[in-house]
Amino acid sequence: MQGDRIFKGLGLRLFAILCLSGMSALVKLAETRGANLAETMFHRQFWAALLVTAWIAAGPGLGSVRTARFGAHLRRAAVGLTGMIFTFGSVLLLPLAEATTLQFTVPIFATILGALVLREKTGRHRWAAVVAGFVGVLIVAQPGSGHFPLHGAIVGLLAALFVAVVAILLRQIGRTESTGTTVFWFSVLSLPPLALAYSFQLQAHDALTWAILVAIGLVGGVGQLALTGSLRFAPVSVVVPMDYSSLIWATLYGWLIFGALPTGYTWLGAPLIIASGLYIVWRERLRQQEKPAEPGL
C-alpha cells in the first residue's frame, strides 16, 4: 500500500507539472493574441478560485476554511501575487525553456532563505550546491552576450526567489492551517487587487482568445490541486524531482507553438541547475532522517 501511495503521489506530481507547463504556454499564447499581464493573472485566479471552491465544497465543506490566522493568509497572498507577476512576466519575456530553467533555482533560494530567515543549519555540501546552481544560471543567462534579455533573466530569478519565500510562509502557515484552507484564501484574497488592475485594462477579444484565458485558469487550477494532492501520498523529497520534467514540456511547447528551441547555453547550464537542486533536496532528506524522533512517535 505504501508503494501504491508513493506511485500515486508521483503520478499526481507529473500530471500537475504537465498542467502548469501547459498553463505557461497558454499565457504566452494569450499574449501573442493581445492579452495583457493583468488579464492573464485575473483569469488565472478567477477560474481557479471557482474550481478550488467547488473542490472544497465537495470535500470537507466550505466551513473548513474558517481561520484565525487571516493576517498570515493576507501576507501569503501579497507575496504570492508579487511572485505570480514575476513568474508570468518571465514567461512573457523569455522563451519557455529558459523561463522554466530559471524556475529550477527555487531550491537554491530556499536554502539561502532557510539559513538567513529560519536560521536553519546549512552545511558546506548545500552551500557548494548553491554555488554550482548559480554557475548554471550564469551559463544559461550569459550576461552581456545579448542572447536573451538580461531583464528577463532578472525577472525569472525574482520569480524563483518569491516562490521560495512563499514556501517558507507556507511552512509556517501549515503548522495550523490545512492545505485546502491555504489555497482557498490565496485564491480569494488575490482576486480584489487583480480585478481592480483588470478593470483599467478591459478589452475585447475574439472567441478563441477568451477560451485561452478561461483555459489558463482551469488548467492552472487543476494543476494546483494535483500539486497539492501529490503531497498527500508521497514526501516532498520524493515528488519534487518530478518538477524538472517541466523542462521537457516547455521545450516541446516552445517548439510546437512558438518555433523556439533552447539555446546551447541552456542545454549546458540546465543540467547543472537541476543537479544542484536535486542535491539540495537529497541533503534535506538526509537531514530529516537524522533528526531524533519526538517522544511518543
N, C-alpha and C positions, 0 to 999 in steps of 0.2 A: 504493500500500500504506500509506503514511504517513497519507493521508487516511482510509483504511478503519480504521486503528488508532485514530485520534482519534475517529471516529464511534462505534466500539465502546466506547471509554472513556466518551464522553458518554452512550451508551445505558445502560451499566452504572451510571453515577452516578445517572441519572434513576430507574432501577429500584431502586437502593439507597435513594434518598430516599423513593420510594413505600413500600417495605417498612418503613423506620424510622418514617415518619409513621403507617403502619398500626399499628406496634407501640405507638406512643404512644397512639393511640386505644384499642387493646386494654387497655393499662394503666389508662386512665381508666375503661373499661367494666368491667374486673375489680373496680375499687374500688367502683363502684356496686353490685356484686353481693356485696360483703362481704370481698373480698380485701384484705389489708393490704400495706404497703410491703415488708416483709421477704419475704412470699410472692412478690410480683411480681418482685422482684430475684433471688431464688433461682431461680425458674423461668426467668427471662430468661437467666441464666448457665448453668444446668444443661443445658437442652436445646440451647443454642447451643454449649456445650463439646462435647457429643456430635457435633454437626454439624461443627464445626471439626476435631475429631479424625478423623472419618471422611474429611473432605476432604484432610487431610494424609496419612492412611494411603493413600488412593487416588492421591495425587500423589507428592511427594518421599519419603514414608515417615516413620514415626514417629522413626526415627533422626536425622532432620534437625532435631529440636527440641532436641538436646543443646546446652547453653550453658555458657559460662564466666563469664557475667555474671548469675548468679542474683540478686544483690543489686539490680542495676538493674531486673530484672523485678519484684522484690518491691516496690520503690519505685513503679514504674509501676502495679502492681496496687492499692497502697494509695491512690494519688492517683486512679486511675480509679474505684475503688469509691466514694470520697468524692464524686467528681463525679457518679456514677450516682445516688447518694442525692439530690443536689440536682436532677438532671435529672428523675428520676421524681417527686420532690416538687413541682417546678414544674408538671408535667403534672397532678398531683392537686389542686393549689391554685388553678390558673388555667384559664381557657378555653384550648382547644388552640391557637387562633390567637395569643393573647397569649404563651403559653409558648413557642411556636415563634419568634415575633418576637424575644423576648429572647435566644434562642439565636443570632440573627444578629449578636450583639455579639462573637462569638468572635474574628473578625479584629481587632477593636478591642483586646481584651485581649491578643491575641497580639503586636500592635505594641508595647503598653506593656511587656509582659514581655520581648520581644526586646530592647528598649532598656535595660531595667533589669537583666535577668539575663544575657543573652548579649552585652551591650554592642554591639548592632548599631547602625549609624549610621541614624538616623531623621530625615529632613528635615522642613521645615515643611509640606510638602504632606501627608504622612501624619499629622502631628500635627493639622493642620486637619481631616482626615477623622475622626480620633478624637473631636475636639470636636463635630463635626457629628453623629457617631453617638450620642454621649451626649445631645445635644439631642433627637434622635429618641426615645431611651429616656424622657426626661422627658415628651415629648408622649404616648407610649403609656401610661406608668405614671400620669401626672397625680397626683403625690404630694399627699396631703391632700384629694383630691376624693372618695376612697372608692369610685370606680367599679369597682375590684377590689382585693383585699387587698394592702397595701403589703408585708407579709412574704412574700407570694407573688412579688412583683416582685424582692425581695431574693434569694429562693431561686433564681429564674430567672437573675439576674445572676451569682450564685455558681456556678451550673451552667456558664454560659458561661466564667467565669474558670477553672474546673478543666479544662474541655475544652482551653482554651488552654495550661494548664500541661502537660497530657498531650501536646499537640502538641510542646512543647519537649522533653519527656522522650523522645518517640518519635524526634525528630530526632537526639538523642544516641545512643539505643539503635540506631537504624537504621544507624549507621556500621559496626557489626559484625554485627548480627542481621538475619535475613530477616523479612519481614512475617509469614509463617506462624508462625515461632517466637515472635514477639512476641504475636500474637493467641492462640496456644495457651497460653502461660504466663499471660497475663492471665486467660483463662477458667478455667484450673485453679487458680491461686492465689487467685482470688476466691471459689471455692466453699466452702472450710472456714469462713471467718467468716460467710458468708451462711447456710450450713447450721446453724451454731450459733445465729444470730439466729432463723432459721426454726423451730428446734426448740422455742423458747419460745412460738411463736405458731401452732402447728399447729391447724387447724380443718377441719371437714367442709364440703364444698361440693356443689352439685348437678353433674350431668354437664356441663352447658353451661359452668359456671364453670371446671371443671377443663380443659375443652377450650380455653377462652380463655387460661388460664395456660400451657398447653403451646404454644399458638399464639404467645404473646408471645416465648418462647424461640426457636422455629423461624423465625418471621418476622424477628425481630431478628438471628438467626444468618445467615440468607440475606442480609439487608441488609448485615451486616458484611462478609461475603465479597464481595458485589458492590461495596461501597465500596472494599475493598482491591484488587479486581481492576481497578477503573477506573483506578487509578494505574499499572497495568502498560502501559496503552495510550495514555495522554494525560498531559501535565504537570498538576501541581496547579493552576496558574493557569488552565488551560483548563476543568478539571472542577468546581472549587469554585463558580463561579457557578451551576451546576445545583442546588446545595444550597438556593437560595432558592425553588425550586419547592415546597419543603415547606410554604410558607405556603398554597399552593393546596389541597394535600391536607388540611392542618389545618383550613382554613376549611370545606372540603367535609365532612369527617368531623364537625366540630363542629356543622354544620347538620343533617346527616342523622341522626346518632346522638343528639346531646345537645340539639338545637334551639337552639344558640347561634351567633350571628354576631359577627364582630369589631365593636368599638365604632368610632365615627367617629374617635376619637383614634388608634386602631390604624392605620386607613387613612391618616391623616396622618403618623404617626411611622414606620411600617414602611418606606415608600419612602426616607426619609432614612437610616435604619439600613442598609438594603440598599445604597443608593448609596455610603455611606461604606465598607462592606465591599468592594464591587466596586472602588472607587477604590484601597483599600489593596492588594488583590490585583493590580491593574494596575500600581501603582507598584513592587510587589515583583518583578513580571515584568520591568519595565524595568531594575530594579537588577541582576537576574540576567544580563540580556543585556549590560549594560555592564561586567560583570566580565571581566577579561582571561582568555583561555584558558590552562589549565595546560599546562606543557611536555609535549609528546608527545601532546596531544589535538587 
